[in-house]
Amino acid sequence: MTGFFSGKAGTIHARPPKSSTDGWNPMPDRAADLPAGPGNPHMMSMSHNAFSVSKGRPARPVESPPGPWRTLPLDGRFDLVYEDATGAWSNRSLSARELKLGPGRTLLGGIDARRGGYRGFRVDRIRRLTDGATGERIETGILDQLLRRAEGQRRADAMRIRRQTGARRRATIADPA
């Protein structure tokens, strides 16, 4: 006698006779317990993944409107004296990657040497910032200093890119082979 698994722990039942008219499916319908409505859009089934195209959706992803957060690239090594949410102060060494400006708060993001992973530190909780390259120590106006540095790096990167593009263009014109 052949059997099938019913879905309950270790229960095997005798298979009912198979006929083309009874519509019996040996695999239970896994979507039977899902809600009939759209439900949570973050919990869509695999048939609504990024590779499928449904009738109500465009073929290409639509760009979402810009969110309230703005990210500025920031490169540098900093030593921080940081106050956490409970009021405890700690010393941190950070290899900065970005400055995130958002509604009501600004985060300094980078690799925390102490924890070995990416962390975001609220700028309003940084009590002292020491620049690893220059040794400059800042206790007031930390956000202003970080914004100035990020803007300076953005300008320097833009100028470097313009120079590289111009050099490539001149090389292409000089050697059209």
Disulfide bonds with the S-S distance in Angstrom:
none
